[in-house]
Amino acid sequence: MARTQDQRRAETRARLIDAAADLFARKGFHAVSAEAVAGVADRTTGALYNHFGGKEGLLLALLEVWKDETAADLLAAFAGMTELDDRLAALFDVLTRGDGDRGASWLLLELELWLHGARDPAIGEPLARRYAGIRARLADGLADWARLAGVPLRRSPERTATAVLGVLIGCAVQHRLDPPAVELRAVVDALRDLLGLPAP
């Protein structure tokens, strides 16, 4: 059966994202050209620009895919966990390890995109919106947890989400360079403190 135009477009998009994930993670975003990504994906550079507007748009799309996959992984992991500490540990684990090299690759690409966005509003503005969406989802989850657990948050869900994200990313950055220096227990205790819970 012949594929529809939508199916062909979806396949091209997926191939370009897969190629970018491999090349950007191994060589760095700035060291890889749009032509190199298109070549590995067996697509034209025109297709890359048509789907993503350029290399920056491709990187944003890649990080969105990873964000969605990470959220799905976390939900699946949470389904089998009853202890809060296990869930807090899973939040950090998915950023530092993930499936295969995704956790480590995500962090490197996230930092490259942040640096690029800090210098270029065309990237910085959509990146800021992306972080706002992540914080909003996290705030909703924290508010639901506080209500179900009967534990009032010390700060608003929005402020708590900002601080939780800061601890997770900040500790992941340190862990990337010196894993033994960032103990999982210390990260979990910091998150418990933000949630207004005593250390166990």
Phi, psi and omega per residue, in radians:
M1 nan 2.326 -3.122
A2 -1.214 2.464 3.128
R3 -1.356 2.578 3.103
T4 -1.368 2.919 3.112
Q5 -1.078 -0.682 3.122
D6 -1.099 -0.688 3.114
Q7 -1.146 -0.714 3.109
R8 -1.140 -0.704 3.102
R9 -1.125 -0.731 3.139
A10 -1.120 -0.675 3.119
E11 -1.158 -0.756 3.115
T12 -1.075 -0.787 3.130
R13 -1.039 -0.808 -3.124
A14 -1.116 -0.715 -3.138
R15 -1.126 -0.715 3.123
L16 -1.159 -0.715 3.119
I17 -1.147 -0.733 3.121
D18 -1.103 -0.740 3.127
A19 -1.126 -0.743 3.127
A20 -1.104 -0.725 -3.137
A21 -1.000 -0.779 -3.121
D22 -1.202 -0.896 -3.054
L23 -1.199 -0.801 -3.114
F24 -1.098 -0.689 -3.114
A25 -1.200 -0.669 -3.083
R26 -1.404 -0.638 -2.989
K27 -1.992 -0.279 -3.052
G28 1.679 2.556 -3.058
F29 -1.031 -0.836 -3.029
H30 -1.292 -0.340 -3.121
A31 -1.495 -0.100 -3.070
V32 -1.953 2.253 3.127
S33 -1.540 2.794 3.049
A34 -1.043 -0.645 -3.139
E35 -1.111 -0.667 3.131
A36 -1.137 -0.749 3.118
V37 -1.093 -0.815 -3.132
A38 -1.070 -0.699 3.140
G39 -1.102 -0.782 3.127
V40 -1.141 -0.616 3.127
A41 -1.374 -0.098 -3.078
D42 1.022 0.745 3.089
R43 -2.318 2.982 -3.138
T44 -1.527 2.775 3.045
T45 -1.095 -0.593 3.091
G46 -1.040 -0.662 3.112
A47 -1.125 -0.689 3.122
L48 -1.073 -0.828 -3.132
Y49 -1.179 -0.597 3.128
N50 -1.129 -0.710 -3.090
H51 -1.444 -0.626 -2.949
F52 -2.184 -0.154 -3.140
G53 1.405 -0.111 -3.124
G54 2.540 -3.078 -3.083
K55 -1.126 -0.668 -3.122
E56 -1.131 -0.759 3.102
G57 -1.105 -0.608 3.088
L58 -1.142 -0.731 3.117
L59 -1.120 -0.740 3.082
L60 -1.053 -0.745 3.132
A61 -1.125 -0.716 3.113
L62 -1.057 -0.788 -3.134
L63 -1.183 -0.552 3.057
E64 -1.141 -0.735 3.109
V65 -1.072 -0.794 3.141
W66 -1.129 -0.666 3.107
K67 -1.059 -0.799 -3.141
D68 -1.138 -0.717 3.115
E69 -1.147 -0.687 3.122
T70 -1.128 -0.748 3.109
A71 -1.069 -0.723 3.109
A72 -1.136 -0.722 3.105
D73 -1.067 -0.744 -3.123
L74 -1.137 -0.765 3.131
L75 -1.065 -0.705 3.112
A76 -1.141 -0.727 3.137
A77 -1.164 -0.728 -3.106
F78 -1.099 -0.519 -3.104
A79 -1.038 -0.524 -3.134
G80 -1.733 0.156 -3.085
M81 -2.006 2.324 3.094
T82 -1.891 -0.380 -3.103
E83 -1.578 2.356 3.134
L84 -1.044 -0.745 -3.110
D85 -1.050 -0.618 3.100
D86 -1.122 -0.682 3.131
R87 -1.212 -0.709 3.111
L88 -1.127 -0.687 3.095
A89 -1.132 -0.639 3.136
A90 -1.142 -0.601 3.097
L91 -1.038 -0.754 -3.139
F92 -1.299 -0.697 -3.101
D93 -1.043 -0.698 -3.075
V94 -1.225 -0.422 3.100
L95 -1.453 -0.448 -3.040
T96 -1.803 -0.394 -3.138
R97 -2.199 -1.107 -3.128
G98 1.119 -2.933 3.104
D99 -1.446 2.141 -3.115
G100 1.124 -2.248 -3.129
D101 -1.758 0.176 -3.027
R102 -1.040 -0.750 -3.130
G103 -1.041 -0.879 -3.136
A104 -1.138 -0.729 -3.138
S105 -1.145 -0.726 -3.139
W106 -0.998 -0.814 -3.075
L107 -1.092 -0.786 3.137
L108 -1.083 -0.772 -3.126
L109 -1.208 -0.639 3.113
E110 -1.074 -0.759 -3.139
L111 -1.190 -0.679 3.087
E112 -1.106 -0.737 -3.141
L113 -1.162 -0.680 3.131
W114 -1.075 -0.798 3.124
L115 -1.072 -0.742 3.131
H116 -1.120 -0.758 -3.132
G117 -1.176 -0.575 3.122
A118 -1.154 -0.427 -3.121
R119 -1.734 -0.361 -3.022
D120 -2.277 1.889 -3.124
P121 -1.000 -0.474 3.137
A122 -1.096 -0.505 3.060
I123 -1.687 -0.643 -3.080
G124 -1.086 -0.691 -3.093
E125 -1.176 -0.848 3.077
P126 -1.150 -0.541 3.106
L127 -1.171 -0.713 3.093
A128 -1.084 -0.701 3.099
R129 -1.126 -0.650 3.119
R130 -1.090 -0.808 3.113
Y131 -1.115 -0.652 3.101
A132 -1.064 -0.702 3.104
G133 -1.138 -0.712 3.115
I134 -1.115 -0.789 3.137
R135 -1.084 -0.696 -3.127
A136 -1.116 -0.764 3.119
R137 -1.123 -0.715 3.130
L138 -1.156 -0.711 3.118
A139 -1.072 -0.742 3.105
D140 -1.076 -0.749 3.124
G141 -1.119 -0.707 3.122
L142 -1.166 -0.693 3.113
A143 -1.116 -0.726 3.104
D144 -1.109 -0.760 -3.141
W145 -1.077 -0.800 -3.105
A146 -1.068 -0.698 3.140
R147 -1.170 -0.810 -3.106
L148 -1.203 -0.641 -3.108
A149 -1.445 -0.235 -3.105
G150 1.211 0.536 -3.134
V151 -2.074 1.886 3.133
P152 -1.182 2.394 3.087
L153 -1.246 2.567 3.114
R154 -1.193 -0.564 -3.118
R155 -2.197 3.049 3.104
S156 -1.081 2.723 3.096
P157 -0.985 -0.626 -3.122
E158 -1.162 -0.782 3.123
R159 -1.193 -0.665 3.118
T160 -1.111 -0.731 3.133
A161 -1.084 -0.723 3.119
T162 -1.060 -0.780 -3.128
A163 -1.193 -0.711 3.122
V164 -1.075 -0.798 3.126
L165 -1.090 -0.676 3.108
G166 -1.095 -0.748 3.111
V167 -1.123 -0.802 -3.094
L168 -1.090 -0.867 -3.098
I169 -1.229 -0.741 3.131
G170 -1.067 -0.753 3.111
C171 -1.215 -0.611 3.109
A172 -1.134 -0.661 3.111
V173 -1.095 -0.800 3.131
Q174 -1.142 -0.699 -3.131
H175 -1.087 -0.611 -3.110
R176 -1.057 -0.635 -3.117
L177 -1.581 -0.547 -3.024
D178 -2.573 1.319 -3.053
P179 -0.930 -0.748 -3.111
P180 -1.109 -0.390 -3.093
A181 -1.316 -0.304 -3.093
V182 -2.024 1.596 -3.112
E183 -1.331 2.443 3.137
L184 -1.014 -0.678 -3.122
R185 -1.084 -0.663 3.129
A186 -1.147 -0.682 3.110
V187 -1.141 -0.795 3.135
V188 -1.074 -0.733 3.133
D189 -1.119 -0.677 3.104
A190 -1.109 -0.705 3.105
L191 -1.176 -0.699 3.088
R192 -1.047 -0.720 3.138
D193 -1.087 -0.734 3.113
L194 -1.094 -0.548 3.137
L195 -1.482 0.000 3.129
G196 1.372 0.455 -3.115
L197 -1.924 2.507 3.090
P198 -1.259 2.713 3.017
A199 -1.115 2.477 -3.115
P200 -1.222 nan nan
